[in-house]
Amino acid sequence: MIEAFEPAFMPGANGVKTSGGFLYVSSSGNASLFRAPLDEYGAAAGDLERVTQLDSIDDLVLPDGGIVAATHAEDITLIGT
């Protein structure tokens, strides 16, 4: 008998937001928050840089210049202002 095999699933980009001239991307696969500068047309104008790495990250909001991330562990993390 062959045992059922379920591969581990880890999604990539979960949240994509813009604020202050940057594109922010949360990535569950990397447990990180990245950002890239935007040009005057709103297109990415540079490489992604890691803003922070967490135990996990799902989506994010950018209230009043801050960064708040939701994690897979049902937590909400304030990353910075």
C-alpha positions in Angstrom: 0.0 0.0 0.0 1.3 3.5 -0.9 0.9 6.1 1.8 -0.7 9.4 0.9 1.7 12.2 0.7 0.7 15.9 1.1 3.5 18.3 0.2 4.0 21.2 2.5 2.4 24.3 1.2 3.9 27.7 1.9 2.4 30.6 -0.1 4.6 33.4 -1.5 3.4 37.0 -1.6 0.3 37.5 0.6 0.0 41.3 0.8 0.9 44.0 -1.6 0.5 47.6 -0.7 1.9 51.0 -1.6 2.8 53.9 0.7 5.2 56.8 0.7 6.7 56.0 -2.7 7.3 52.3 -2.0 5.7 49.0 -2.9 5.5 46.7 0.2 5.2 42.9 -0.2 4.6 40.5 2.6 5.8 37.0 1.9 4.8 33.9 3.9 7.3 31.8 2.0 10.2 34.0 3.3 8.5 35.1 6.6 9.6 38.6 5.6 8.4 42.0 4.6 10.0 43.5 1.5 9.8 46.9 -0.2 10.9 48.4 -3.5 10.9 52.1 -4.5 8.3 53.2 -7.0 8.9 55.6 -9.9 6.6 58.6 -10.8 4.3 56.2 -12.8 3.9 53.8 -9.9 6.2 51.1 -11.3 8.8 49.4 -9.2 12.1 51.3 -9.7 14.6 49.1 -7.9 15.3 45.8 -6.2 13.3 44.5 -3.3 14.9 45.0 0.1 14.0 43.1 3.2 12.5 45.4 5.8 12.2 42.7 8.5 12.0 39.0 9.0 9.4 37.5 11.4 8.4 34.0 12.6 5.5 34.3 10.1 3.7 37.0 8.2 0.5 37.0 6.2 -0.9 40.4 5.2 -0.2 44.0 6.2 -1.7 47.4 6.6 0.1 50.7 6.4 -1.7 53.1 8.7 -0.4 56.7 9.0 3.1 55.8 7.9 3.3 52.7 10.2 3.5 49.1 9.3 1.2 46.5 11.0 1.5 42.8 10.0 -0.9 39.9 10.6 0.8 36.6 11.2 -0.3 33.0 10.7 -0.2 32.5 14.4 -3.2 34.8 14.9 -1.0 37.7 16.1 -0.8 41.2 14.9 2.7 42.8 15.0 3.6 46.5 14.9 6.7 46.6 12.7 7.4 50.4 12.8 6.1 53.9 12.3 
